[in-house]
Amino acid sequence: MNLKSFDIVIVGAGPAGGHCARILAKSGRKVLLAEQNDTFDKNDFSSAATPLETLSKFDLPESVIGSYWHKLTIETSKVSQTWESPKSLGVVLNFANFREFLSSEVQGNGSEVWLGYRYIKHSQASGETIVEFKQLSDGQIVKVSAKVLVDATGFVRAIMYDKENDKPDFLSGTGIEYLIEVELEVYDKYASDLIFFLGDKWMPKGYSWIFPMEQNRLKVGAGRIFLDPKTVKNLEPLKKYIYLLIEEYLKSKSYKIIDKHGSTLKYSRGLKDIYCKDNIIAIGDTVSTVNFLGGEGIRHGMDGAQIAGKYIQRYLEGEISDFRDYETEMHRKFDQKWNISERLAVRKYIDDVNDELTDKMISYLKYMKTEDVMDILFYYKFEKISRGLGGYLQRKIKELIKKFHL
Ligand SMILES: Cc1cc2nc3c(=O)[nH]c(=O)nc-3n(C[C@H](O)[C@H](O)[C@H](O)COP(=O)(O)OP(=O)(O)OC[C@H]3O[C@@H](n4cnc5c(N)ncnc54)[C@H](O)[C@@H]3O)c2cc1C
């Protein structure tokens, strides 16, 4: 049988897969980007907030932006703190438009995007890999051959693990989000504010959020973190906390629900994922690039995809014969900050740090400048928490950090 052959087959058109396919296609490689959903609206699950630098770093156009934000608010059970900047601090992406844009760039550079194709299995045959897909519209099986196969299937890790039991220990998170349309006066109040809710009142053992979008729309979501993935199934409590935000916080009387979506994160504790096997390489959430403390994974998945792209080029040029150096570079980049974030996430969401401590921690942060809070929340510069504060506050924060066992 004459199979269609590609330099690289990437499975999963999320931020990591889409970006990896885009840069490899731009460099002239023959790429197939395959995705099980047949449209990008179907799995529009991510809240997709990101700092402003993501736009320039990854060369993203206006069309992928849902809104700009220049305020950052943290609400706990008893404390409310807002930090502001005269300039935009970040954006909320329109996650569907964003992934569609990445895939349009793949096609624009002469490569292929197949939507509605689910990866089934792969096998090795005379130096090439045969990848099998099921076309979901008619159940037909389609095979292609690849020199390099990329697992970008996110938390499912469909290619890297044959059996569920082979997977490492995960911290799991389930988030659901409603896209709602609200009255103009409600929207105007929250149109440029990224709001996170911590603490028992708003979302015990997790956090909830309100993010602005375009046209009177807000994303209102809640997420819970679990050690045991089986407990994720009951979503009722999450919905309850979403309605709490809409009715008690926004006080919207006549909101309209436009869309409900959600998904799961599975983060390997200690970053123990399999990064590569022979000519197969894993990127994005498949190798836990999501930062588990804040559940932020888009730009980190794209960062990792860019690193993978560099090694894929070297492999195809015959300069390297495996992807072990990719794994080393990824660990060098992520290990330290991700390990601290993981420990904080376990303390906050699993051990369930007492509510009063959360209130205190956030009220101390009010003395910090907006840039410093951005550095802590988005660049994981946790050392800034104690630096730059006066003597008394510094002692107080150190006491809290001790309680957090950092
Ligand atoms: C509720 C929620 C809110 C979030 N909010 C934010 C946020 O505000 N900011 C932020 O930066 N991050 C956020 N994240 C995290 C972020 O969305 C992820 O880290 C990011 O999407 C990971 O990108 P990825 O490409 O690795 O995987 P994914 O985006 O999960 O993409 C994987 C793709 O693979 C496809 N796939 C899976 N199996 C197969 C198969 N067998 N065959 C074919 N295709 C397959 C899936 O359909 C999917 O499209 C959020 C996550 C959740 C769950």
Ligand as a Chemical Component Dictionary entry (heavy atoms), coordinates in Angstrom:
data_LIG
# 
_chem_comp.id                   LIG 
_chem_comp.type                 NON-POLYMER 
_chem_comp.pdbx_formal_charge   0 
_chem_comp.three_letter_code    LIG 
# 
loop_
_chem_comp_atom.comp_id 
_chem_comp_atom.atom_id 
_chem_comp_atom.alt_atom_id 
_chem_comp_atom.type_symbol 
_chem_comp_atom.charge 
_chem_comp_atom.model_Cartn_x 
_chem_comp_atom.model_Cartn_y 
_chem_comp_atom.model_Cartn_z 
_chem_comp_atom.pdbx_ordinal 
LIG C1  C1  C 0 -10.648 24.814 32.750 1  
LIG C2  C2  C 0 -9.242  25.173 32.336 2  
LIG C3  C3  C 0 -8.847  26.500 32.329 3  
LIG C4  C4  C 0 -7.547  26.848 31.934 4  
LIG N1  N1  N 0 -7.180  28.162 31.919 5  
LIG C5  C5  C 0 -5.957  28.528 31.486 6  
LIG C6  C6  C 0 -5.580  29.900 31.408 7  
LIG O1  O1  O 0 -6.346  30.801 31.772 8  
LIG N2  N2  N 0 -4.343  30.203 30.898 9  
LIG C7  C7  C 0 -3.455  29.235 30.510 10 
LIG O2  O2  O 0 -2.354  29.560 30.042 11 
LIG N3  N3  N 0 -3.782  27.917 30.608 12 
LIG C8  C8  C 0 -5.002  27.543 31.068 13 
LIG N4  N4  N 0 -5.334  26.219 31.157 14 
LIG C9  C9  C 0 -4.329  25.208 30.778 15 
LIG C10 C10 C 0 -4.147  25.154 29.267 16 
LIG O3  O3  O 0 -5.373  25.237 28.598 17 
LIG C11 C11 C 0 -3.421  23.878 28.904 18 
LIG O4  O4  O 0 -2.245  23.799 29.670 19 
LIG C12 C12 C 0 -3.095  23.862 27.414 20 
LIG O5  O5  O 0 -4.271  23.854 26.639 21 
LIG C13 C13 C 0 -2.235  22.650 27.085 22 
LIG O6  O6  O 0 -1.968  22.631 25.718 23 
LIG P1  P1  P 0 -1.614  21.289 24.968 24 
LIG O7  O7  O 0 -1.510  21.642 23.542 25 
LIG O8  O8  O 0 -0.485  20.616 25.637 26 
LIG O9  O9  O 0 -2.872  20.314 25.222 27 
LIG P2  P2  P 0 -4.412  20.517 24.890 28 
LIG O10 O10 O 0 -4.776  21.936 24.793 29 
LIG O11 O11 O 0 -5.129  19.671 25.877 30 
LIG O12 O12 O 0 -4.572  19.885 23.452 31 
LIG C14 C14 C 0 -4.507  18.500 23.221 32 
LIG C15 C15 C 0 -5.310  18.192 21.966 33 
LIG O13 O13 O 0 -5.118  16.811 21.640 34 
LIG C16 C16 C 0 -6.340  16.304 21.159 35 
LIG N5  N5  N 0 -6.316  14.848 21.290 36 
LIG C17 C17 C 0 -6.308  14.113 22.429 37 
LIG N6  N6  N 0 -6.292  12.791 22.144 38 
LIG C18 C18 C 0 -6.295  12.689 20.802 39 
LIG C19 C19 C 0 -6.286  11.585 19.903 40 
LIG N7  N7  N 0 -6.251  10.317 20.332 41 
LIG N8  N8  N 0 -6.291  11.845 18.569 42 
LIG C20 C20 C 0 -6.326  13.117 18.096 43 
LIG N9  N9  N 0 -6.339  14.206 18.902 44 
LIG C21 C21 C 0 -6.312  13.998 20.251 45 
LIG C22 C22 C 0 -7.372  16.981 22.052 46 
LIG O14 O14 O 0 -8.664  16.946 21.466 47 
LIG C23 C23 C 0 -6.805  18.377 22.167 48 
LIG O15 O15 O 0 -7.298  19.264 21.195 49 
LIG C24 C24 C 0 -6.631  25.839 31.563 50 
LIG C25 C25 C 0 -7.021  24.498 31.581 51 
LIG C26 C26 C 0 -8.314  24.156 31.963 52 
LIG C27 C27 C 0 -8.706  22.713 31.992 53 
# 
loop_
_chem_comp_bond.comp_id 
_chem_comp_bond.atom_id_1 
_chem_comp_bond.atom_id_2 
_chem_comp_bond.value_order 
_chem_comp_bond.pdbx_ordinal 
LIG C1  C2  SING 1  
LIG C2  C3  SING 2  
LIG C2  C26 DOUB 3  
LIG C3  C4  DOUB 4  
LIG C4  N1  SING 5  
LIG C4  C24 SING 6  
LIG N1  C5  DOUB 7  
LIG C5  C6  SING 8  
LIG C5  C8  SING 9  
LIG C6  O1  DOUB 10 
LIG C6  N2  SING 11 
LIG N2  C7  SING 12 
LIG C7  O2  DOUB 13 
LIG C7  N3  SING 14 
LIG N3  C8  DOUB 15 
LIG C8  N4  SING 16 
LIG N4  C9  SING 17 
LIG N4  C24 SING 18 
LIG C9  C10 SING 19 
LIG C10 O3  SING 20 
LIG C10 C11 SING 21 
LIG C11 O4  SING 22 
LIG C11 C12 SING 23 
LIG C12 O5  SING 24 
LIG C12 C13 SING 25 
LIG C13 O6  SING 26 
LIG O6  P1  SING 27 
LIG P1  O7  DOUB 28 
LIG P1  O8  SING 29 
LIG P1  O9  SING 30 
LIG O9  P2  SING 31 
LIG P2  O10 DOUB 32 
LIG P2  O11 SING 33 
LIG P2  O12 SING 34 
LIG O12 C14 SING 35 
LIG C14 C15 SING 36 
LIG C15 O13 SING 37 
LIG C15 C23 SING 38 
LIG O13 C16 SING 39 
LIG C16 N5  SING 40 
LIG C16 C22 SING 41 
LIG N5  C17 SING 42 
LIG N5  C21 SING 43 
LIG C17 N6  DOUB 44 
LIG N6  C18 SING 45 
LIG C18 C19 SING 46 
LIG C18 C21 DOUB 47 
LIG C19 N7  SING 48 
LIG C19 N8  DOUB 49 
LIG N8  C20 SING 50 
LIG C20 N9  DOUB 51 
LIG N9  C21 SING 52 
LIG C22 O14 SING 53 
LIG C22 C23 SING 54 
LIG C23 O15 SING 55 
LIG C24 C25 DOUB 56 
LIG C25 C26 SING 57 
LIG C26 C27 SING 58 
# 
